[in-house]
Amino acid sequence: MKIVAIGGYLSENPAEESFNTPILIDEHVVAQSGKKHPDVLFLSTASSDEEGYVGGFYRTYEEKLGCHVDTLKLVTSKPTDTEIRDNIERADIIYVGGGNTLKMMNLWRRHGIDALLRRAAVRGTVLAGESAGSICWFRWGVSDSRQYYHGRLCHEYIRVSGLGLLPGAHSPHFGGPKSRRDRDQAIKTIMQRTPGGVFVHSRRLRS
């Protein structure tokens, strides 16, 4: 299997919705396909298909890196089962964006995307993603998805089940700003109850 699990990067402007991973990481993802102009499928489910985020992905992977990019939208569009299957099967790289992990996994299971992604892994498709798109490849992940359901900012962390392609649990946002030490303690508590785990340290991007 070819899986690139990325922690996700914090912008100096928390309200900014944009795709902003360092270009060296994106170049590494593309290189795993072995193709100069691979077909890339972006799954924007976790961000509810947020336009600015999707646009940022296109600017990086299509305009800068020369990939052929398609987006599979489940929230703002209603693709057929055939369209979903065809998009996933023809992709050289499948990249999953960040956002609400719990909502994303529920939608995937409803549409059978979880099974399609497992088959893609067996075929050798490059699987990548940041934040929620990093959690999804593991058996479990630590997520703040509940804040979306409460409709307000909160710091309640839960264990979310992923696809199980990688064993153990995963936390894509650990460490970083001092103001998030409460988050780190919550993450540690959940991870201690789950055998095996991978932490990824958060970094803040500067403009």
NORVENLIN-V518308 format. One record per pair of residues at least 12 apart in sequence whose ideal C-beta (glycine too) atoms are under 7 Angstrom apart, sorted by the first residue. I is the first residue (numbers start at 1). J is the second residue. D is the distance in Angstrom with one decimal. If there is no record, write none. Layout:
i->I j->J d->D
i->I j->J d->D
//
This chain:
i->1 j->121 d->5.0
i->1 j->165 d->6.3
i->2 j->32 d->5.1
i->2 j->124 d->6.5
i->2 j->126 d->4.6
i->2 j->127 d->6.6
i->3 j->127 d->4.8
i->3 j->137 d->5.1
i->3 j->165 d->6.5
i->3 j->166 d->6.4
i->4 j->28 d->6.8
i->4 j->29 d->5.2
i->4 j->32 d->6.7
i->4 j->128 d->4.0
i->5 j->134 d->4.2
i->5 j->137 d->5.8
i->5 j->170 d->6.7
i->6 j->21 d->6.1
i->6 j->25 d->6.0
i->6 j->128 d->6.8
i->6 j->129 d->6.6
i->6 j->130 d->4.1
i->6 j->134 d->5.4
i->7 j->130 d->6.9
i->7 j->134 d->6.4
i->7 j->172 d->4.4
i->7 j->173 d->6.3
i->7 j->200 d->3.3
i->7 j->201 d->6.8
i->7 j->202 d->6.1
i->8 j->98 d->5.2
i->8 j->130 d->4.2
i->8 j->131 d->3.5
i->8 j->134 d->6.9
i->8 j->172 d->5.4
i->8 j->173 d->6.3
i->9 j->21 d->5.8
i->9 j->203 d->5.6
i->9 j->205 d->5.0
i->10 j->176 d->6.8
i->10 j->202 d->6.0
i->10 j->204 d->4.7
i->10 j->205 d->6.8
i->11 j->205 d->5.6
i->12 j->204 d->6.6
i->12 j->205 d->6.8
i->12 j->206 d->6.1
i->12 j->207 d->6.2
i->17 j->50 d->5.3
i->17 j->52 d->4.4
i->17 j->53 d->5.2
i->18 j->52 d->5.7
i->18 j->53 d->6.4
i->18 j->56 d->4.3
i->19 j->53 d->5.7
i->19 j->56 d->3.2
i->19 j->57 d->4.5
i->19 j->60 d->6.0
i->20 j->56 d->6.8
i->20 j->205 d->5.7
i->21 j->130 d->5.9
i->23 j->64 d->6.9
i->26 j->60 d->5.6
i->26 j->61 d->6.7
i->26 j->65 d->6.2
i->27 j->65 d->6.8
i->29 j->93 d->6.4
i->29 j->95 d->7.0
i->29 j->126 d->6.6
i->29 j->128 d->4.7
i->30 j->65 d->5.4
i->30 j->67 d->6.4
i->32 j->126 d->4.5
i->33 j->92 d->4.4
i->33 j->93 d->5.4
i->33 j->126 d->5.2
i->35 j->92 d->5.8
i->36 j->66 d->7.0
i->37 j->66 d->5.3
i->37 j->67 d->6.2
i->37 j->68 d->6.2
i->38 j->67 d->5.5
i->38 j->92 d->3.7
i->38 j->93 d->5.4
i->39 j->68 d->4.9
i->39 j->90 d->6.0
i->39 j->91 d->5.3
i->39 j->92 d->4.9
i->40 j->61 d->5.3
i->40 j->67 d->4.5
i->40 j->68 d->6.8
i->40 j->69 d->4.9
i->40 j->91 d->6.6
i->40 j->92 d->7.0
i->40 j->93 d->4.5
i->40 j->95 d->6.1
i->41 j->70 d->5.4
i->41 j->72 d->5.9
i->41 j->87 d->5.5
i->41 j->88 d->6.5
i->41 j->91 d->3.8
i->41 j->94 d->5.0
i->42 j->54 d->6.8
i->42 j->57 d->5.1
i->42 j->69 d->6.3
i->42 j->71 d->4.6
i->42 j->95 d->5.3
i->42 j->97 d->6.5
i->43 j->72 d->5.3
i->43 j->94 d->6.6
i->43 j->96 d->4.6
i->43 j->97 d->6.6
i->44 j->71 d->5.8
i->44 j->73 d->6.0
i->44 j->97 d->5.0
i->45 j->74 d->5.1
i->45 j->75 d->6.5
i->45 j->104 d->4.4
i->45 j->107 d->5.5
i->45 j->108 d->6.9
i->46 j->97 d->5.8
i->46 j->98 d->5.8
i->46 j->99 d->3.0
i->46 j->100 d->5.3
i->46 j->101 d->6.3
i->46 j->103 d->6.9
i->46 j->104 d->4.1
i->46 j->132 d->4.0
i->46 j->133 d->6.7
i->47 j->97 d->5.4
i->47 j->98 d->6.5
i->47 j->99 d->3.8
i->48 j->75 d->4.6
i->48 j->99 d->6.8
i->49 j->73 d->4.4
i->49 j->75 d->4.6
i->49 j->76 d->4.3
i->53 j->97 d->6.1
i->54 j->71 d->5.6
i->57 j->97 d->6.9
i->70 j->87 d->6.1
i->72 j->84 d->6.6
i->72 j->87 d->5.1
i->74 j->107 d->5.2
i->74 j->111 d->6.5
i->84 j->111 d->6.0
i->84 j->113 d->6.5
i->85 j->116 d->6.2
i->88 j->116 d->4.7
i->88 j->117 d->6.9
i->88 j->120 d->5.8
i->91 j->125 d->6.1
i->92 j->125 d->6.7
i->92 j->126 d->6.5
i->93 j->126 d->4.3
i->93 j->128 d->6.5
i->94 j->117 d->6.9
i->94 j->120 d->6.1
i->94 j->125 d->5.8
i->94 j->127 d->5.5
i->95 j->128 d->4.8
i->95 j->129 d->5.8
i->95 j->133 d->6.8
i->96 j->129 d->3.3
i->96 j->132 d->7.0
i->96 j->133 d->3.0
i->96 j->136 d->5.7
i->97 j->129 d->6.8
i->97 j->130 d->6.9
i->97 j->133 d->5.4
i->98 j->130 d->5.1
i->98 j->131 d->3.0
i->98 j->132 d->4.9
i->98 j->133 d->5.8
i->99 j->132 d->5.2
i->100 j->132 d->6.7
i->100 j->145 d->4.9
i->100 j->148 d->4.8
i->101 j->132 d->4.0
i->101 j->135 d->5.1
i->101 j->136 d->6.9
i->101 j->141 d->6.0
i->101 j->143 d->4.2
i->101 j->145 d->5.1
i->101 j->160 d->4.9
i->102 j->143 d->6.2
i->102 j->145 d->3.6
i->102 j->160 d->5.2
i->103 j->145 d->6.5
i->103 j->148 d->6.8
i->104 j->132 d->5.7
i->104 j->136 d->7.0
i->105 j->136 d->6.7
i->105 j->160 d->6.3
i->105 j->161 d->6.9
i->105 j->162 d->6.8
i->114 j->163 d->5.8
i->117 j->163 d->6.0
i->118 j->163 d->6.3
i->118 j->165 d->6.8
i->121 j->165 d->5.4
i->131 j->172 d->5.1
i->131 j->173 d->6.9
i->134 j->170 d->6.5
i->134 j->172 d->4.4
i->134 j->200 d->7.0
i->135 j->160 d->6.6
i->135 j->162 d->5.7
i->135 j->170 d->5.5
i->135 j->172 d->6.0
i->136 j->162 d->4.7
i->136 j->163 d->5.7
i->137 j->162 d->6.2
i->137 j->163 d->5.9
i->137 j->165 d->4.9
i->137 j->166 d->5.1
i->138 j->162 d->4.8
i->138 j->166 d->4.7
i->138 j->168 d->6.4
i->138 j->169 d->6.3
i->138 j->170 d->4.0
i->139 j->161 d->7.0
i->139 j->162 d->6.1
i->139 j->164 d->4.4
i->139 j->167 d->5.8
i->139 j->168 d->6.2
i->139 j->169 d->6.9
i->140 j->159 d->5.3
i->140 j->160 d->7.0
i->140 j->161 d->6.0
i->140 j->162 d->6.5
i->140 j->169 d->4.0
i->140 j->194 d->5.4
i->141 j->160 d->5.1
i->141 j->162 d->5.5
i->141 j->169 d->6.4
i->141 j->170 d->4.9
i->142 j->157 d->5.6
i->142 j->159 d->6.4
i->142 j->169 d->6.6
i->142 j->171 d->4.3
i->142 j->187 d->5.0
i->142 j->190 d->5.1
i->142 j->191 d->6.5
i->143 j->157 d->6.8
i->143 j->158 d->5.9
i->143 j->160 d->4.6
i->144 j->156 d->7.0
i->144 j->157 d->5.6
i->145 j->158 d->6.6
i->145 j->160 d->6.4
i->146 j->158 d->5.7
i->155 j->182 d->5.8
i->155 j->183 d->6.0
i->155 j->186 d->6.9
i->157 j->183 d->6.9
i->157 j->186 d->4.3
i->157 j->187 d->6.3
i->157 j->190 d->6.1
i->159 j->190 d->5.4
i->159 j->194 d->6.7
i->167 j->196 d->5.8
i->168 j->194 d->6.8
i->168 j->195 d->6.6
i->168 j->196 d->3.0
i->168 j->197 d->5.0
i->168 j->198 d->6.7
i->169 j->191 d->5.6
i->169 j->194 d->4.0
i->169 j->196 d->6.8
i->169 j->197 d->4.2
i->170 j->197 d->6.7
i->170 j->198 d->4.9
i->171 j->187 d->4.8
i->171 j->191 d->6.3
i->171 j->199 d->5.1
i->171 j->200 d->6.9
i->172 j->200 d->5.0
i->173 j->202 d->4.7
i->174 j->187 d->5.9
i->174 j->199 d->4.2
i->174 j->200 d->6.3
i->174 j->201 d->5.7
i->174 j->202 d->6.4
i->175 j->201 d->4.4
i->175 j->202 d->5.7
i->176 j->202 d->3.6
i->176 j->204 d->6.6
i->177 j->204 d->6.9
//
